[in-house]
Amino acid sequence: MLKTAIVTGASTGIGKAIALELSKSYDRIGITSYHHPEALMDTCALIRESGTDCIAVKGDCGDATFVQEFVATIISSWGKIDTLVNNAGISYVGLLTDMKIEEWEHLLRTNLSSTFYFCHAVIPHMVHEHAGQILNISSVWGEVGASCEAAYSATKGGINALTQALGKELAPSGIAVNAISCGAINTNMNRCFSKEELMELEQAIPYGRMAEPEEVAQFASHLLDSPNYLTGQVIRFDGGWI
């Protein structure tokens, strides 16, 4: 039976790596991103080169109407969705008191509301099939919080709580919901830090370095290969950092 996945925020970094990793075992992958449309199409081309069909659409995952339309496109094209990977996200580094209300609302929509919107749109189709997997990409800051990343930490904490609650809610329908709590990953999200700051960060990680997006992708693939009895879990992937 043909397997179908959706990966959000798939133009660069973790999302791109997960989409490419899943192309090894999935037959059809729908991807979306907002800020890097050309990179999104590059990801789509690489997926198709692997022999996997791909639908790539630029759009704002924090826009409920776009999410509904994107999911409807996937269903009308392929009939079902086996796996949803909620990866779309942005960061904000700075004092909470320096943050503009508009920045908070944008962060909330992009990180947390997008996860809700995609779950809300996809779950009915999974319930109909009595099968499916949802994997949310979160952060260790959602577990312990980070100074100068209070708003970001709050959105990831929300994702963790949503994961745990949905794991219980959807287990009777045979649907697994889990999250990867990422530590420091070598992506563009770290561009705000200096070389010296990144070196200090890596020195604080017992493993001695940041993880590469491809390592997160490999771990994500392993989780998605697990029995659906594994559900409602927030699993840390941080090199022993926290």
C-alpha positions as CSV (number, residue, x, y, z in Angstrom):
1,M,0.0,0.0,0.0
2,L,1.3,3.4,-0.9
3,K,2.5,5.5,2.0
4,T,1.9,9.3,2.2
5,A,3.5,11.9,4.4
6,I,3.3,15.7,5.0
7,V,6.3,17.6,6.3
8,T,5.9,21.3,7.1
9,G,8.8,23.8,7.0
10,A,10.6,21.5,4.5
11,S,12.6,24.0,2.6
12,T,15.8,24.0,4.8
13,G,17.2,22.5,7.9
14,I,15.5,19.8,9.9
15,G,12.3,19.8,7.7
16,K,14.3,19.3,4.5
17,A,16.4,16.6,6.1
18,I,13.3,14.7,7.3
19,A,11.5,15.0,4.0
20,L,14.5,13.6,2.2
21,E,14.9,10.8,4.7
22,L,11.3,9.8,4.4
23,S,11.6,9.8,0.6
24,K,13.5,6.5,1.1
25,S,10.5,4.7,2.5
26,Y,7.4,6.8,1.5
27,D,5.8,6.8,-1.9
28,R,4.3,10.3,-1.7
29,I,5.3,13.4,0.3
30,G,3.6,16.8,0.5
31,I,5.9,19.6,1.7
32,T,5.3,23.3,2.4
33,S,7.3,26.3,3.5
34,Y,6.8,30.1,3.5
35,H,10.1,32.0,3.7
36,H,12.2,30.0,1.2
37,P,10.1,29.0,-1.9
38,E,13.0,28.4,-4.2
39,A,14.6,26.1,-1.6
40,L,11.3,24.3,-1.2
41,M,11.2,23.5,-4.9
42,D,14.8,22.3,-4.6
43,T,13.7,19.9,-1.9
44,C,10.8,18.8,-4.1
45,A,13.2,18.1,-7.0
46,L,15.4,16.0,-4.7
47,I,12.5,14.0,-3.4
48,R,11.3,13.3,-7.0
49,E,14.8,12.3,-8.0
50,S,14.6,9.5,-5.4
51,G,11.5,8.1,-7.1
52,T,9.0,9.5,-4.6
53,D,6.1,11.7,-5.8
54,C,6.0,15.1,-4.3
55,I,3.6,18.1,-4.0
56,A,5.3,21.3,-2.9
57,V,3.2,24.4,-2.1
58,K,4.4,27.7,-0.7
59,G,2.2,28.9,2.2
60,D,2.0,30.1,5.7
61,C,1.4,27.2,8.1
62,G,0.1,29.8,10.7
63,D,-2.8,30.5,8.3
64,A,-5.6,28.1,9.0
65,T,-7.2,28.6,5.6
66,F,-3.9,27.7,3.8
67,V,-3.5,24.6,6.0
68,Q,-7.1,23.4,5.2
69,E,-6.5,24.0,1.5
70,F,-3.1,22.3,1.5
71,V,-4.5,19.2,3.3
72,A,-7.4,19.1,0.9
73,T,-5.0,19.1,-2.0
74,I,-3.1,16.1,-0.6
75,I,-6.3,14.2,0.1
76,S,-7.8,14.9,-3.4
77,S,-4.5,13.9,-5.0
78,W,-3.5,10.9,-3.0
79,G,-6.6,9.9,-0.9
80,K,-5.0,9.6,2.5
81,I,-2.3,10.8,4.9
82,D,-0.3,8.2,6.9
83,T,2.2,10.6,8.6
84,L,2.2,14.2,9.6
85,V,5.5,15.9,10.6
86,N,4.9,19.3,12.2
87,N,8.3,21.0,11.8
88,A,7.5,24.6,10.8
89,G,8.9,27.1,13.3
90,I,10.8,30.3,13.9
91,S,12.8,31.6,16.9
92,Y,13.0,34.9,18.8
93,V,16.1,35.7,20.9
94,G,15.9,38.7,23.2
95,L,14.3,40.0,26.4
96,L,10.6,39.4,26.7
97,T,10.1,43.1,27.5
98,D,11.8,44.0,24.2
99,M,9.4,41.8,22.2
100,K,6.7,43.5,20.2
101,I,3.1,42.1,20.5
102,E,3.1,41.5,16.8
103,E,6.3,39.4,17.1
104,W,4.7,37.3,19.9
105,E,1.6,36.7,17.8
106,H,3.7,35.8,14.7
107,L,5.8,33.4,16.8
108,L,2.7,31.8,18.3
109,R,1.0,31.3,15.0
110,T,4.1,29.9,13.3
111,N,5.2,27.5,16.0
112,L,2.1,26.5,18.0
113,S,-1.0,27.4,16.0
114,S,0.5,25.8,12.9
115,T,0.8,22.5,14.7
116,F,-2.8,22.7,15.9
117,Y,-4.1,23.7,12.4
118,F,-2.4,20.7,10.7
119,C,-3.5,18.3,13.4
120,H,-7.0,19.7,13.2
121,A,-7.1,19.2,9.4
122,V,-5.4,15.8,9.2
123,I,-6.7,13.9,12.2
124,P,-10.2,13.3,10.8
125,H,-8.7,11.5,7.8
126,M,-6.5,9.4,10.1
127,V,-9.4,8.5,12.3
128,H,-11.3,7.4,9.2
129,E,-8.4,5.0,8.4
130,H,-8.0,4.1,12.1
131,A,-4.3,4.6,11.6
132,G,-1.7,7.3,11.4
133,Q,1.3,8.9,13.0
134,I,1.9,12.5,14.0
135,L,5.4,13.7,14.9
136,N,6.0,17.2,16.2
137,I,9.5,18.7,16.2
138,S,9.9,20.5,19.5
139,S,12.8,21.8,21.6
140,V,14.4,21.2,25.0
141,W,13.5,24.8,25.8
142,G,9.9,23.6,25.8
143,E,10.8,21.4,28.8
144,V,13.1,23.6,30.8
145,G,12.9,27.1,29.3
146,A,15.6,29.4,28.2
147,S,16.6,32.9,29.2
148,C,16.0,35.4,26.4
149,E,13.9,32.8,24.6
150,A,10.9,32.9,26.8
151,A,8.3,33.2,24.1
152,Y,9.9,30.5,22.0
153,S,10.1,28.2,25.0
154,A,6.4,28.8,25.6
155,T,5.4,27.8,22.1
156,K,7.5,24.6,22.3
157,G,6.1,23.8,25.8
158,G,2.6,24.1,24.2
159,I,3.6,21.7,21.5
160,N,4.8,19.2,24.1
161,A,1.6,19.4,26.1
162,L,-0.4,19.1,22.9
163,T,1.6,16.0,22.0
164,Q,1.0,14.3,25.3
165,A,-2.8,15.1,25.3
166,L,-3.3,14.0,21.7
167,G,-1.4,10.8,22.3
168,K,-4.1,9.9,24.9
169,E,-7.0,11.3,22.8
170,L,-6.1,9.4,19.6
171,A,-4.7,6.1,21.0
172,P,-8.2,4.5,20.8
173,S,-8.2,5.4,17.0
174,G,-4.8,3.7,16.5
175,I,-3.0,7.0,15.9
176,A,0.4,7.7,17.5
177,V,1.4,11.2,18.5
178,N,5.0,11.9,19.6
179,A,7.5,14.8,19.7
180,I,11.3,15.1,19.4
181,S,12.7,17.5,21.9
182,C,15.7,18.8,20.0
183,G,18.8,20.2,21.6
184,A,21.2,22.4,19.6
185,I,21.0,21.6,16.0
186,N,23.2,23.0,13.3
187,T,20.6,25.0,11.3
188,N,20.0,28.6,10.1
189,M,18.1,29.3,13.3
190,N,21.5,29.7,14.9
191,R,22.6,32.6,12.6
192,C,21.8,35.1,15.4
193,F,24.8,33.7,17.5
194,S,28.4,34.6,17.0
195,K,31.1,32.0,16.3
196,E,32.3,32.4,19.9
197,E,28.9,31.9,21.3
198,L,28.4,28.8,19.3
199,M,31.7,27.5,20.5
200,E,30.7,28.1,24.1
201,L,27.4,26.3,23.4
202,E,29.1,23.2,22.0
203,Q,31.5,23.1,25.0
204,A,28.4,22.9,27.2
205,I,27.1,19.8,25.3
206,P,28.5,16.5,26.7
207,Y,28.7,15.1,23.2
208,G,30.9,18.1,22.3
209,R,29.0,19.4,19.3
210,M,25.6,20.3,17.8
211,A,23.6,17.7,16.0
212,E,23.2,17.8,12.2
213,P,19.7,18.0,10.7
214,E,20.3,14.7,9.1
215,E,20.8,13.1,12.5
216,V,17.4,14.4,13.6
217,A,15.9,13.1,10.4
218,Q,17.3,9.6,11.0
219,F,15.9,9.6,14.5
220,A,12.5,10.8,13.2
221,S,12.5,8.0,10.7
222,H,13.2,5.4,13.5
223,L,10.4,6.8,15.6
224,L,8.0,6.6,12.7
225,D,9.0,3.0,12.2
226,S,8.1,2.2,15.8
227,P,4.9,0.4,16.8
228,N,2.0,2.8,17.5
229,Y,2.0,1.7,21.1
230,L,4.7,4.3,21.4
231,T,2.6,7.4,21.8
232,G,2.2,10.6,23.8
233,Q,5.9,10.8,24.3
234,V,8.3,13.8,24.2
235,I,11.6,12.3,23.4
236,R,14.8,14.3,24.0
237,F,17.5,14.4,21.4
238,D,20.2,16.6,22.7
239,G,23.6,14.9,23.2
240,G,23.2,14.8,26.9
241,W,22.9,18.6,27.1
242,I,19.9,19.0,29.5
